[in-house]
Amino acid sequence: MLTLSRAPHVGIDLSRSAGALADHTGQPRPRWMNFNICPHCLAHGRLGHLERLNEWGPMISRSDGRLFHLVLGDKPIEYPQEKGAGRSDMKSVGFWYLHEGNGSTETVVVILRRPPRAGDLLLRHLELLADKLFEKLRKSSRLPCLYEFDGQDLRQVVY
């Protein structure tokens, strides 16, 4: 887990740490991942501590360190939630994000079409989803409020 502080660490080259922008494949990757102290908030003079709703799973968060952060709000829940709808094997999950381009905390909900049942596979599924949302936030300050994710493709739901 990456923890950030206001004072730079002596002797550590942060350009080679978890904050580097590309990995050995040359693919862009999130600058900051799975943090409790937000580098984006600290860069703007805010308290950087991100509150958790519960202790389910690890903190799944992303930030470019300058313009935005994205945080998984809570564990996935059954979708649809209504008992009369029957079992669908789908789940929904919510993320919060703050982008300097819109200045307020926003919510995005993603319907997981075929999520793994639980454990490490589900966490990897959510990590991949967070990476996809991160890429969208790099291109736009505001996300649509509803998406579907099938494990590979993230598509906006238009209703």
CNS distance restraints for C-alpha pairs under 8 A (distance, minus, plus):
assign (resid   1 and name CA) (resid  34 and name CA) 6.51 0.50 0.50
assign (resid   1 and name CA) (resid  35 and name CA) 6.58 0.50 0.50
assign (resid   2 and name CA) (resid  18 and name CA) 7.55 0.50 0.50
assign (resid   2 and name CA) (resid  33 and name CA) 7.42 0.50 0.50
assign (resid   2 and name CA) (resid  34 and name CA) 6.79 0.50 0.50
assign (resid   2 and name CA) (resid  35 and name CA) 5.43 0.50 0.50
assign (resid   2 and name CA) (resid  36 and name CA) 7.86 0.50 0.50
assign (resid   3 and name CA) (resid  35 and name CA) 6.09 0.50 0.50
assign (resid   3 and name CA) (resid  36 and name CA) 6.72 0.50 0.50
assign (resid   3 and name CA) (resid  37 and name CA) 6.22 0.50 0.50
assign (resid   4 and name CA) (resid  35 and name CA) 7.83 0.50 0.50
assign (resid   4 and name CA) (resid  37 and name CA) 5.85 0.50 0.50
assign (resid   4 and name CA) (resid  38 and name CA) 7.45 0.50 0.50
assign (resid   4 and name CA) (resid  39 and name CA) 6.93 0.50 0.50
assign (resid   5 and name CA) (resid  37 and name CA) 7.61 0.50 0.50
assign (resid   6 and name CA) (resid  42 and name CA) 7.22 0.50 0.50
assign (resid  13 and name CA) (resid  17 and name CA) 6.81 0.50 0.50
assign (resid  14 and name CA) (resid  18 and name CA) 7.71 0.50 0.50
assign (resid  14 and name CA) (resid  19 and name CA) 6.60 0.50 0.50
assign (resid  14 and name CA) (resid  20 and name CA) 7.54 0.50 0.50
assign (resid  15 and name CA) (resid  19 and name CA) 6.36 0.50 0.50
assign (resid  15 and name CA) (resid  20 and name CA) 5.28 0.50 0.50
assign (resid  16 and name CA) (resid  20 and name CA) 5.66 0.50 0.50
assign (resid  18 and name CA) (resid  31 and name CA) 6.92 0.50 0.50
assign (resid  18 and name CA) (resid  32 and name CA) 6.47 0.50 0.50
assign (resid  18 and name CA) (resid  33 and name CA) 7.56 0.50 0.50
assign (resid  19 and name CA) (resid  30 and name CA) 7.56 0.50 0.50
assign (resid  19 and name CA) (resid  31 and name CA) 4.38 0.50 0.50
assign (resid  19 and name CA) (resid  32 and name CA) 5.17 0.50 0.50
assign (resid  20 and name CA) (resid  31 and name CA) 5.71 0.50 0.50
assign (resid  21 and name CA) (resid  28 and name CA) 5.80 0.50 0.50
assign (resid  21 and name CA) (resid  29 and name CA) 5.70 0.50 0.50
assign (resid  21 and name CA) (resid  30 and name CA) 6.55 0.50 0.50
assign (resid  21 and name CA) (resid  31 and name CA) 5.32 0.50 0.50
assign (resid  22 and name CA) (resid  26 and name CA) 5.53 0.50 0.50
assign (resid  22 and name CA) (resid  27 and name CA) 5.62 0.50 0.50
assign (resid  22 and name CA) (resid  28 and name CA) 4.62 0.50 0.50
assign (resid  22 and name CA) (resid  29 and name CA) 5.61 0.50 0.50
assign (resid  23 and name CA) (resid  27 and name CA) 6.18 0.50 0.50
assign (resid  23 and name CA) (resid  28 and name CA) 6.97 0.50 0.50
assign (resid  23 and name CA) (resid  29 and name CA) 7.02 0.50 0.50
assign (resid  29 and name CA) (resid 131 and name CA) 7.74 0.50 0.50
assign (resid  30 and name CA) (resid  62 and name CA) 6.49 0.50 0.50
assign (resid  30 and name CA) (resid  63 and name CA) 6.71 0.50 0.50
assign (resid  30 and name CA) (resid  64 and name CA) 6.48 0.50 0.50
assign (resid  30 and name CA) (resid 131 and name CA) 6.98 0.50 0.50
assign (resid  30 and name CA) (resid 134 and name CA) 7.09 0.50 0.50
assign (resid  31 and name CA) (resid  62 and name CA) 7.63 0.50 0.50
assign (resid  31 and name CA) (resid  63 and name CA) 6.34 0.50 0.50
assign (resid  31 and name CA) (resid  64 and name CA) 5.16 0.50 0.50
assign (resid  31 and name CA) (resid  65 and name CA) 6.82 0.50 0.50
assign (resid  32 and name CA) (resid  39 and name CA) 7.71 0.50 0.50
assign (resid  32 and name CA) (resid  61 and name CA) 8.00 0.50 0.50
assign (resid  32 and name CA) (resid  62 and name CA) 5.65 0.50 0.50
assign (resid  32 and name CA) (resid  63 and name CA) 5.17 0.50 0.50
assign (resid  32 and name CA) (resid  64 and name CA) 6.24 0.50 0.50
assign (resid  32 and name CA) (resid  65 and name CA) 6.69 0.50 0.50
assign (resid  33 and name CA) (resid  60 and name CA) 7.28 0.50 0.50
assign (resid  33 and name CA) (resid  61 and name CA) 5.60 0.50 0.50
assign (resid  33 and name CA) (resid  62 and name CA) 4.72 0.50 0.50
assign (resid  33 and name CA) (resid  63 and name CA) 6.75 0.50 0.50
assign (resid  34 and name CA) (resid  58 and name CA) 7.72 0.50 0.50
assign (resid  34 and name CA) (resid  59 and name CA) 5.42 0.50 0.50
assign (resid  34 and name CA) (resid  60 and name CA) 4.78 0.50 0.50
assign (resid  34 and name CA) (resid  61 and name CA) 4.51 0.50 0.50
assign (resid  34 and name CA) (resid  62 and name CA) 6.31 0.50 0.50
assign (resid  35 and name CA) (resid  59 and name CA) 6.73 0.50 0.50
assign (resid  35 and name CA) (resid  60 and name CA) 7.49 0.50 0.50
assign (resid  35 and name CA) (resid  61 and name CA) 6.13 0.50 0.50
assign (resid  35 and name CA) (resid  62 and name CA) 7.63 0.50 0.50
assign (resid  36 and name CA) (resid  48 and name CA) 7.87 0.50 0.50
assign (resid  36 and name CA) (resid  49 and name CA) 5.90 0.50 0.50
assign (resid  36 and name CA) (resid  50 and name CA) 5.44 0.50 0.50
assign (resid  36 and name CA) (resid  51 and name CA) 7.85 0.50 0.50
assign (resid  36 and name CA) (resid  59 and name CA) 7.02 0.50 0.50
assign (resid  37 and name CA) (resid  48 and name CA) 4.82 0.50 0.50
assign (resid  37 and name CA) (resid  49 and name CA) 4.54 0.50 0.50
assign (resid  37 and name CA) (resid  50 and name CA) 6.11 0.50 0.50
assign (resid  38 and name CA) (resid  42 and name CA) 6.36 0.50 0.50
assign (resid  38 and name CA) (resid  48 and name CA) 4.67 0.50 0.50
assign (resid  38 and name CA) (resid  49 and name CA) 6.34 0.50 0.50
assign (resid  38 and name CA) (resid  50 and name CA) 6.85 0.50 0.50
assign (resid  38 and name CA) (resid  63 and name CA) 7.58 0.50 0.50
assign (resid  38 and name CA) (resid  65 and name CA) 7.73 0.50 0.50
assign (resid  38 and name CA) (resid  69 and name CA) 7.34 0.50 0.50
assign (resid  39 and name CA) (resid  43 and name CA) 6.06 0.50 0.50
assign (resid  39 and name CA) (resid  48 and name CA) 6.83 0.50 0.50
assign (resid  39 and name CA) (resid  63 and name CA) 7.33 0.50 0.50
assign (resid  39 and name CA) (resid  65 and name CA) 4.97 0.50 0.50
assign (resid  39 and name CA) (resid  66 and name CA) 7.43 0.50 0.50
assign (resid  40 and name CA) (resid  44 and name CA) 6.58 0.50 0.50
assign (resid  40 and name CA) (resid  48 and name CA) 7.81 0.50 0.50
assign (resid  40 and name CA) (resid  63 and name CA) 6.59 0.50 0.50
assign (resid  40 and name CA) (resid  64 and name CA) 7.05 0.50 0.50
assign (resid  40 and name CA) (resid  65 and name CA) 4.26 0.50 0.50
assign (resid  40 and name CA) (resid  66 and name CA) 4.83 0.50 0.50
assign (resid  40 and name CA) (resid  67 and name CA) 6.36 0.50 0.50
assign (resid  40 and name CA) (resid  68 and name CA) 6.05 0.50 0.50
assign (resid  40 and name CA) (resid  69 and name CA) 6.45 0.50 0.50
assign (resid  41 and name CA) (resid  45 and name CA) 6.41 0.50 0.50
assign (resid  41 and name CA) (resid  46 and name CA) 5.05 0.50 0.50
assign (resid  41 and name CA) (resid  47 and name CA) 6.45 0.50 0.50
assign (resid  41 and name CA) (resid  48 and name CA) 5.13 0.50 0.50
assign (resid  42 and name CA) (resid  46 and name CA) 5.34 0.50 0.50
assign (resid  42 and name CA) (resid  47 and name CA) 6.26 0.50 0.50
assign (resid  42 and name CA) (resid  48 and name CA) 5.31 0.50 0.50
assign (resid  43 and name CA) (resid  65 and name CA) 7.27 0.50 0.50
assign (resid  43 and name CA) (resid  66 and name CA) 6.51 0.50 0.50
assign (resid  44 and name CA) (resid  66 and name CA) 7.99 0.50 0.50
assign (resid  52 and name CA) (resid  59 and name CA) 7.98 0.50 0.50
assign (resid  52 and name CA) (resid  73 and name CA) 7.56 0.50 0.50
assign (resid  53 and name CA) (resid  73 and name CA) 6.98 0.50 0.50
assign (resid  53 and name CA) (resid  74 and name CA) 6.47 0.50 0.50
assign (resid  54 and name CA) (resid  74 and name CA) 7.14 0.50 0.50
assign (resid  56 and name CA) (resid  74 and name CA) 7.47 0.50 0.50
assign (resid  56 and name CA) (resid  75 and name CA) 6.48 0.50 0.50
assign (resid  57 and name CA) (resid  75 and name CA) 7.71 0.50 0.50
assign (resid  57 and name CA) (resid 123 and name CA) 7.85 0.50 0.50
assign (resid  59 and name CA) (resid  71 and name CA) 7.75 0.50 0.50
assign (resid  59 and name CA) (resid  72 and name CA) 7.27 0.50 0.50
assign (resid  60 and name CA) (resid  71 and name CA) 6.02 0.50 0.50
assign (resid  60 and name CA) (resid  72 and name CA) 5.52 0.50 0.50
assign (resid  60 and name CA) (resid 126 and name CA) 7.87 0.50 0.50
assign (resid  60 and name CA) (resid 127 and name CA) 6.80 0.50 0.50
assign (resid  60 and name CA) (resid 130 and name CA) 7.43 0.50 0.50
assign (resid  61 and name CA) (resid  69 and name CA) 7.20 0.50 0.50
assign (resid  61 and name CA) (resid  70 and name CA) 5.43 0.50 0.50
assign (resid  61 and name CA) (resid  71 and name CA) 4.33 0.50 0.50
assign (resid  61 and name CA) (resid  72 and name CA) 6.29 0.50 0.50
assign (resid  61 and name CA) (resid 130 and name CA) 7.24 0.50 0.50
assign (resid  62 and name CA) (resid  69 and name CA) 5.63 0.50 0.50
assign (resid  62 and name CA) (resid  70 and name CA) 5.10 0.50 0.50
assign (resid  62 and name CA) (resid  71 and name CA) 6.60 0.50 0.50
assign (resid  62 and name CA) (resid 130 and name CA) 7.04 0.50 0.50
assign (resid  62 and name CA) (resid 131 and name CA) 7.53 0.50 0.50
assign (resid  62 and name CA) (resid 134 and name CA) 6.55 0.50 0.50
assign (resid  63 and name CA) (resid  67 and name CA) 7.81 0.50 0.50
assign (resid  63 and name CA) (resid  68 and name CA) 5.66 0.50 0.50
assign (resid  63 and name CA) (resid  69 and name CA) 4.23 0.50 0.50
assign (resid  63 and name CA) (resid  70 and name CA) 6.28 0.50 0.50
assign (resid  63 and name CA) (resid 134 and name CA) 7.39 0.50 0.50
assign (resid  64 and name CA) (resid  68 and name CA) 6.21 0.50 0.50
assign (resid  64 and name CA) (resid  69 and name CA) 6.98 0.50 0.50
assign (resid  64 and name CA) (resid 138 and name CA) 7.84 0.50 0.50
assign (resid  65 and name CA) (resid  69 and name CA) 7.60 0.50 0.50
assign (resid  67 and name CA) (resid  99 and name CA) 5.71 0.50 0.50
assign (resid  67 and name CA) (resid 100 and name CA) 5.35 0.50 0.50
assign (resid  67 and name CA) (resid 101 and name CA) 7.53 0.50 0.50
assign (resid  68 and name CA) (resid  97 and name CA) 7.02 0.50 0.50
assign (resid  68 and name CA) (resid  98 and name CA) 5.43 0.50 0.50
assign (resid  68 and name CA) (resid  99 and name CA) 4.25 0.50 0.50
assign (resid  68 and name CA) (resid 100 and name CA) 6.24 0.50 0.50
assign (resid  68 and name CA) (resid 137 and name CA) 7.60 0.50 0.50
assign (resid  69 and name CA) (resid  97 and name CA) 5.52 0.50 0.50
assign (resid  69 and name CA) (resid  98 and name CA) 5.62 0.50 0.50
assign (resid  69 and name CA) (resid  99 and name CA) 6.76 0.50 0.50
assign (resid  70 and name CA) (resid  95 and name CA) 6.68 0.50 0.50
assign (resid  70 and name CA) (resid  96 and name CA) 5.72 0.50 0.50
assign (resid  70 and name CA) (resid  97 and name CA) 4.27 0.50 0.50
assign (resid  70 and name CA) (resid  98 and name CA) 6.79 0.50 0.50
assign (resid  70 and name CA) (resid 130 and name CA) 7.74 0.50 0.50
assign (resid  70 and name CA) (resid 134 and name CA) 7.17 0.50 0.50
assign (resid  71 and name CA) (resid  95 and name CA) 5.45 0.50 0.50
assign (resid  71 and name CA) (resid  96 and name CA) 5.30 0.50 0.50
assign (resid  71 and name CA) (resid  97 and name CA) 6.27 0.50 0.50
assign (resid  72 and name CA) (resid  93 and name CA) 7.77 0.50 0.50
assign (resid  72 and name CA) (resid  94 and name CA) 6.25 0.50 0.50
assign (resid  72 and name CA) (resid  95 and name CA) 4.43 0.50 0.50
assign (resid  72 and name CA) (resid  96 and name CA) 6.50 0.50 0.50
assign (resid  72 and name CA) (resid 130 and name CA) 7.87 0.50 0.50
assign (resid  73 and name CA) (resid  93 and name CA) 7.59 0.50 0.50
assign (resid  73 and name CA) (resid  94 and name CA) 5.40 0.50 0.50
assign (resid  73 and name CA) (resid  95 and name CA) 5.00 0.50 0.50
assign (resid  73 and name CA) (resid  96 and name CA) 6.22 0.50 0.50
assign (resid  74 and name CA) (resid  93 and name CA) 7.01 0.50 0.50
assign (resid  74 and name CA) (resid  94 and name CA) 6.71 0.50 0.50
assign (resid  74 and name CA) (resid  95 and name CA) 7.92 0.50 0.50
assign (resid  75 and name CA) (resid  93 and name CA) 6.66 0.50 0.50
assign (resid  76 and name CA) (resid  91 and name CA) 5.86 0.50 0.50
assign (resid  76 and name CA) (resid  92 and name CA) 5.43 0.50 0.50
assign (resid  76 and name CA) (resid  93 and name CA) 4.64 0.50 0.50
assign (resid  76 and name CA) (resid  94 and name CA) 7.75 0.50 0.50
assign (resid  77 and name CA) (resid  81 and name CA) 7.80 0.50 0.50
assign (resid  77 and name CA) (resid  91 and name CA) 5.21 0.50 0.50
assign (resid  77 and name CA) (resid  92 and name CA) 5.45 0.50 0.50
assign (resid  77 and name CA) (resid  93 and name CA) 6.57 0.50 0.50
assign (resid  78 and name CA) (resid  89 and name CA) 7.44 0.50 0.50
assign (resid  78 and name CA) (resid  90 and name CA) 6.21 0.50 0.50
assign (resid  78 and name CA) (resid  91 and name CA) 4.40 0.50 0.50
assign (resid  78 and name CA) (resid  92 and name CA) 6.37 0.50 0.50
assign (resid  79 and name CA) (resid  88 and name CA) 6.98 0.50 0.50
assign (resid  79 and name CA) (resid  89 and name CA) 7.60 0.50 0.50
assign (resid  79 and name CA) (resid  90 and name CA) 5.29 0.50 0.50
assign (resid  79 and name CA) (resid  91 and name CA) 4.54 0.50 0.50
assign (resid  79 and name CA) (resid  92 and name CA) 5.67 0.50 0.50
assign (resid  79 and name CA) (resid 111 and name CA) 7.41 0.50 0.50
assign (resid  80 and name CA) (resid  85 and name CA) 6.80 0.50 0.50
assign (resid  80 and name CA) (resid  88 and name CA) 7.41 0.50 0.50
assign (resid  80 and name CA) (resid  90 and name CA) 7.51 0.50 0.50
assign (resid  80 and name CA) (resid  91 and name CA) 7.45 0.50 0.50
assign (resid  81 and name CA) (resid  85 and name CA) 7.79 0.50 0.50
assign (resid  82 and name CA) (resid  86 and name CA) 7.81 0.50 0.50
assign (resid  89 and name CA) (resid 113 and name CA) 7.74 0.50 0.50
assign (resid  89 and name CA) (resid 114 and name CA) 6.98 0.50 0.50
assign (resid  89 and name CA) (resid 115 and name CA) 7.81 0.50 0.50
assign (resid  90 and name CA) (resid 111 and name CA) 7.04 0.50 0.50
assign (resid  90 and name CA) (resid 112 and name CA) 5.64 0.50 0.50
assign (resid  90 and name CA) (resid 113 and name CA) 5.14 0.50 0.50
assign (resid  90 and name CA) (resid 114 and name CA) 6.05 0.50 0.50
assign (resid  90 and name CA) (resid 115 and name CA) 6.75 0.50 0.50
assign (resid  91 and name CA) (resid 111 and name CA) 5.89 0.50 0.50
assign (resid  91 and name CA) (resid 112 and name CA) 5.10 0.50 0.50
assign (resid  91 and name CA) (resid 113 and name CA) 7.03 0.50 0.50
assign (resid  91 and name CA) (resid 115 and name CA) 7.14 0.50 0.50
assign (resid  92 and name CA) (resid 109 and name CA) 6.80 0.50 0.50
assign (resid  92 and name CA) (resid 110 and name CA) 5.56 0.50 0.50
assign (resid  92 and name CA) (resid 111 and name CA) 4.35 0.50 0.50
assign (resid  92 and name CA) (resid 112 and name CA) 5.62 0.50 0.50
assign (resid  93 and name CA) (resid 109 and name CA) 5.71 0.50 0.50
assign (resid  93 and name CA) (resid 110 and name CA) 5.40 0.50 0.50
assign (resid  93 and name CA) (resid 111 and name CA) 6.59 0.50 0.50
assign (resid  93 and name CA) (resid 112 and name CA) 7.46 0.50 0.50
assign (resid  94 and name CA) (resid 107 and name CA) 6.81 0.50 0.50
assign (resid  94 and name CA) (resid 108 and name CA) 5.78 0.50 0.50
assign (resid  94 and name CA) (resid 109 and name CA) 4.43 0.50 0.50
assign (resid  94 and name CA) (resid 110 and name CA) 6.33 0.50 0.50
assign (resid  95 and name CA) (resid 107 and name CA) 5.77 0.50 0.50
assign (resid  95 and name CA) (resid 108 and name CA) 5.35 0.50 0.50
assign (resid  95 and name CA) (resid 109 and name CA) 6.39 0.50 0.50
assign (resid  96 and name CA) (resid 105 and name CA) 6.57 0.50 0.50
assign (resid  96 and name CA) (resid 106 and name CA) 5.63 0.50 0.50
assign (resid  96 and name CA) (resid 107 and name CA) 4.62 0.50 0.50
assign (resid  96 and name CA) (resid 108 and name CA) 6.42 0.50 0.50
assign (resid  97 and name CA) (resid 105 and name CA) 5.57 0.50 0.50
assign (resid  97 and name CA) (resid 106 and name CA) 5.42 0.50 0.50
assign (resid  97 and name CA) (resid 107 and name CA) 6.45 0.50 0.50
assign (resid  97 and name CA) (resid 108 and name CA) 7.95 0.50 0.50
assign (resid  98 and name CA) (resid 102 and name CA) 7.77 0.50 0.50
assign (resid  98 and name CA) (resid 103 and name CA) 6.70 0.50 0.50
assign (resid  98 and name CA) (resid 104 and name CA) 5.87 0.50 0.50
assign (resid  98 and name CA) (resid 105 and name CA) 4.58 0.50 0.50
assign (resid  98 and name CA) (resid 106 and name CA) 6.33 0.50 0.50
assign (resid  99 and name CA) (resid 103 and name CA) 5.95 0.50 0.50
assign (resid  99 and name CA) (resid 104 and name CA) 7.10 0.50 0.50
assign (resid  99 and name CA) (resid 105 and name CA) 7.50 0.50 0.50
assign (resid  99 and name CA) (resid 137 and name CA) 7.91 0.50 0.50
assign (resid  99 and name CA) (resid 141 and name CA) 5.67 0.50 0.50
assign (resid  99 and name CA) (resid 142 and name CA) 7.51 0.50 0.50
assign (resid 100 and name CA) (resid 104 and name CA) 7.78 0.50 0.50
assign (resid 100 and name CA) (resid 141 and name CA) 7.35 0.50 0.50
assign (resid 101 and name CA) (resid 141 and name CA) 5.13 0.50 0.50
assign (resid 101 and name CA) (resid 142 and name CA) 7.83 0.50 0.50
assign (resid 102 and name CA) (resid 141 and name CA) 6.27 0.50 0.50
assign (resid 102 and name CA) (resid 142 and name CA) 7.01 0.50 0.50
assign (resid 107 and name CA) (resid 145 and name CA) 6.46 0.50 0.50
assign (resid 108 and name CA) (resid 143 and name CA) 7.05 0.50 0.50
assign (resid 108 and name CA) (resid 144 and name CA) 6.87 0.50 0.50
assign (resid 108 and name CA) (resid 145 and name CA) 4.47 0.50 0.50
assign (resid 108 and name CA) (resid 146 and name CA) 5.88 0.50 0.50
assign (resid 108 and name CA) (resid 147 and name CA) 7.70 0.50 0.50
assign (resid 109 and name CA) (resid 145 and name CA) 6.00 0.50 0.50
assign (resid 109 and name CA) (resid 146 and name CA) 4.99 0.50 0.50
assign (resid 109 and name CA) (resid 147 and name CA) 6.40 0.50 0.50
assign (resid 110 and name CA) (resid 146 and name CA) 5.76 0.50 0.50
assign (resid 110 and name CA) (resid 147 and name CA) 4.66 0.50 0.50
assign (resid 110 and name CA) (resid 148 and name CA) 5.36 0.50 0.50
assign (resid 110 and name CA) (resid 149 and name CA) 6.63 0.50 0.50
assign (resid 111 and name CA) (resid 146 and name CA) 7.70 0.50 0.50
assign (resid 111 and name CA) (resid 147 and name CA) 6.22 0.50 0.50
assign (resid 111 and name CA) (resid 148 and name CA) 4.65 0.50 0.50
assign (resid 111 and name CA) (resid 149 and name CA) 6.15 0.50 0.50
assign (resid 112 and name CA) (resid 148 and name CA) 6.05 0.50 0.50
assign (resid 112 and name CA) (resid 149 and name CA) 5.07 0.50 0.50
assign (resid 112 and name CA) (resid 150 and name CA) 6.14 0.50 0.50
assign (resid 112 and name CA) (resid 151 and name CA) 7.75 0.50 0.50
assign (resid 113 and name CA) (resid 148 and name CA) 6.66 0.50 0.50
assign (resid 113 and name CA) (resid 149 and name CA) 5.94 0.50 0.50
assign (resid 113 and name CA) (resid 150 and name CA) 4.99 0.50 0.50
assign (resid 113 and name CA) (resid 151 and name CA) 7.84 0.50 0.50
assign (resid 114 and name CA) (resid 150 and name CA) 5.67 0.50 0.50
assign (resid 114 and name CA) (resid 151 and name CA) 7.01 0.50 0.50
assign (resid 115 and name CA) (resid 122 and name CA) 6.61 0.50 0.50
assign (resid 115 and name CA) (resid 125 and name CA) 7.14 0.50 0.50
assign (resid 115 and name CA) (resid 150 and name CA) 7.39 0.50 0.50
assign (resid 115 and name CA) (resid 151 and name CA) 7.09 0.50 0.50
assign (resid 116 and name CA) (resid 121 and name CA) 5.93 0.50 0.50
assign (resid 116 and name CA) (resid 122 and name CA) 5.05 0.50 0.50
assign (resid 116 and name CA) (resid 125 and name CA) 7.45 0.50 0.50
assign (resid 117 and name CA) (resid 121 and name CA) 7.82 0.50 0.50
assign (resid 117 and name CA) (resid 122 and name CA) 6.52 0.50 0.50
assign (resid 118 and name CA) (resid 122 and name CA) 5.04 0.50 0.50
assign (resid 118 and name CA) (resid 123 and name CA) 7.71 0.50 0.50
assign (resid 119 and name CA) (resid 123 and name CA) 6.47 0.50 0.50
assign (resid 120 and name CA) (resid 124 and name CA) 6.15 0.50 0.50
assign (resid 121 and name CA) (resid 125 and name CA) 6.17 0.50 0.50
assign (resid 122 and name CA) (resid 126 and name CA) 6.29 0.50 0.50
assign (resid 123 and name CA) (resid 127 and name CA) 6.13 0.50 0.50
assign (resid 124 and name CA) (resid 128 and name CA) 6.17 0.50 0.50
assign (resid 125 and name CA) (resid 129 and name CA) 6.27 0.50 0.50
assign (resid 125 and name CA) (resid 151 and name CA) 6.43 0.50 0.50
assign (resid 126 and name CA) (resid 130 and name CA) 6.12 0.50 0.50
assign (resid 127 and name CA) (resid 131 and name CA) 6.29 0.50 0.50
assign (resid 128 and name CA) (resid 132 and name CA) 6.37 0.50 0.50
assign (resid 128 and name CA) (resid 151 and name CA) 7.82 0.50 0.50
assign (resid 129 and name CA) (resid 133 and name CA) 6.31 0.50 0.50
assign (resid 129 and name CA) (resid 149 and name CA) 7.41 0.50 0.50
assign (resid 129 and name CA) (resid 151 and name CA) 7.67 0.50 0.50
assign (resid 129 and name CA) (resid 154 and name CA) 7.71 0.50 0.50
assign (resid 130 and name CA) (resid 134 and name CA) 6.02 0.50 0.50
assign (resid 131 and name CA) (resid 135 and name CA) 6.35 0.50 0.50
assign (resid 132 and name CA) (resid 136 and name CA) 6.51 0.50 0.50
assign (resid 132 and name CA) (resid 154 and name CA) 7.16 0.50 0.50
assign (resid 133 and name CA) (resid 137 and name CA) 6.26 0.50 0.50
assign (resid 134 and name CA) (resid 138 and name CA) 6.29 0.50 0.50
assign (resid 135 and name CA) (resid 139 and name CA) 6.78 0.50 0.50
assign (resid 136 and name CA) (resid 140 and name CA) 6.24 0.50 0.50
assign (resid 136 and name CA) (resid 143 and name CA) 7.42 0.50 0.50
assign (resid 137 and name CA) (resid 141 and name CA) 5.87 0.50 0.50
assign (resid 137 and name CA) (resid 142 and name CA) 7.10 0.50 0.50
assign (resid 137 and name CA) (resid 143 and name CA) 7.11 0.50 0.50
assign (resid 144 and name CA) (resid 156 and name CA) 6.89 0.50 0.50
assign (resid 146 and name CA) (resid 156 and name CA) 6.11 0.50 0.50
assign (resid 146 and name CA) (resid 157 and name CA) 5.57 0.50 0.50
assign (resid 146 and name CA) (resid 158 and name CA) 7.89 0.50 0.50
assign (resid 147 and name CA) (resid 154 and name CA) 6.55 0.50 0.50
assign (resid 147 and name CA) (resid 155 and name CA) 5.40 0.50 0.50
assign (resid 147 and name CA) (resid 156 and name CA) 4.28 0.50 0.50
assign (resid 147 and name CA) (resid 157 and name CA) 5.02 0.50 0.50
assign (resid 148 and name CA) (resid 154 and name CA) 5.76 0.50 0.50
assign (resid 148 and name CA) (resid 155 and name CA) 5.28 0.50 0.50
assign (resid 148 and name CA) (resid 156 and name CA) 6.34 0.50 0.50
assign (resid 148 and name CA) (resid 157 and name CA) 6.41 0.50 0.50
assign (resid 149 and name CA) (resid 153 and name CA) 5.74 0.50 0.50
assign (resid 149 and name CA) (resid 154 and name CA) 4.60 0.50 0.50
assign (resid 149 and name CA) (resid 155 and name CA) 6.51 0.50 0.50
assign (resid 150 and name CA) (resid 154 and name CA) 7.02 0.50 0.50
